[in-house]
Amino acid sequence: MSEHAGVDEMECKHLIELVTDYLEGALPADERAELEAHLEECDWCERYIEQTRQVIGAVGRVGDDPDPDAWERALRAFRERHPPA
């Protein structure tokens, strides 16, 4: 697998639009299968899904309005685990 080599970047953009539904188990089976097939080919999207999962776990459900202190703690924890390259 590689960053985006050989992978249609439009698929990556589509995955980003579906990430919340995917992580909440709300995608129809056919879209879920298509997304998971893409993840097998794309390291970037696989990392994106994992990082999003970690942020959701730290902050709570996507769409909830966490208090500012919780949000800052979650961002700090995320940045410590995933420093910029």
N, C-alpha and C positions, 0 to 999 in steps of 0.2 A: 504494500500500500504506500501511497505517497500523498503529499499535501493535496494537490488538485490535479496532478498529472493523470490524464486519461479519464477524468471525471468531468461531466458537464456542470459548469459552475451555476447554470440556471437551476439544476437540481439542488445544489447547495443553498441557493436563495430560497427555494421552495421549502426545503427542510427547516430553515430558520423560521419561516411563517407557521410551520406546523409543530414546532417544538413543544409548546404548552399542551396541546391536545395529545401529542405522543406521550409525554411524561405523565399525563393524567389518565392515560388509557382510554381516551375519547375518540381516537381515530378509527374509522371503519377498517375492517380487516385487510382489504385490498391496499389501502393507502399505507397502513402500518407495514405490510410486507414489502411494499415498494421502498419505503423509507429505510427499513432495516437492511434491504439489499444494498442501498446506497451507502449505508454506514459501513458495510463490509469492504467497500472500495475506497472510502474517503477518510483518511486520518483526521483531517481538519474537522469534519462534521462530527466524527466520533468524539473528539475532544470537546467540541462545542456542546454536545448533548451532556457529556459528563460534567462539565463545568456548570451548565445550567441546572442540572440535577443537584449539584452541591449548593448552589446559591439558593435554590428553592428549599432545600433541606435546612439551610441556615436561617432563612428569612420567613419561611412559611409558604403557603399557597400563593401562586402567581395571581395577582389581582387584589390581594389583600393590601391594606395600607398599614405597614408596620410603623411603629413609633420610630422617630429619627434615631434614637440611640441604638435600637436593634438593627436598623439598616446600616449604620456606621460600623457596628461590630461585625456584621456579616461581610461588608465590603473589605474590612481590614483582614478578616480571616481568609477571605478569598485571595486577596492580594499576597498574603504571606505564603499561601500554598501554591500560587501561580504567579511568581514574579514575572515582569515583562522580560522578553528575550533580549 
